[in-house]
Amino acid sequence: MRTPDGQVKIDPDGRMNGRGAYVCRNPECLARAVKSKALQRALKTEIPEETFLELTEEIGRG
């Protein structure tokens, strides 16, 4: 999700304020979203590489 101050954060509970985007808990879904830049379009901002790494870890825990 993108916070009102422009930061991109992972919000597994979906409770933070800001613009959110859903990614299913399947590593293949994340890989497609990264390749097609779907998350960048949904959040209307660039997403740092470390955020993708955190998201990959979060999905792996699921």
N, C-alpha and C positions, 0 to 999 in steps of 0.2 A: 504494500500500500504506500501511497505517497501522502505524507503528512502535510498539513496546511503550510508549514514552513519550507516544503520542498524536499525533505529527506525521504528516502525510500527505505522502508522497514518491512520486516516479515511480521504478519499479524495472524497467527494460527487460529485465534479465537474470533477474528473479525469484529472486534469491539473498538478498535482505535478510530479516532476521527480522521477523516481524509478520504482520498480516492482509492478504492480498492480494486483488485483484480483477482479472480479465482483461478487456481491451478489445481487440477486433480492430483491426488497423492500417488501418481504413477511417474517414475523417472522418464518414461518415454514421452509423456505429455509435456513435462518440463523441457526436455530436449527439443521438441517441436516448437514450443513457445519461444525458446531462446533463438532457435534458428530462424524463425519467421519474424522475430522481433515483436511478437504479439503483446508481451508485457509492456514494452516501451510504448507501444501505441495506446494500450488501455490506460496506462498511468500518465501518458502525455509527458514523459521525461526520459532521459537516459538512465540506465540502471547500472551501478558499479558492478564490476566482476565479482567482488567479494560478496555482494548480495546474492548473486546466483550461486555461489559456493555455499553460503548459509542456507539457502533454500533447498539445495540438493541434500545437505545434511538433514534438514528438517523433514524432508520427504522420506529419506532413508530411515528415520526413526519411527515414522508412522506405521 
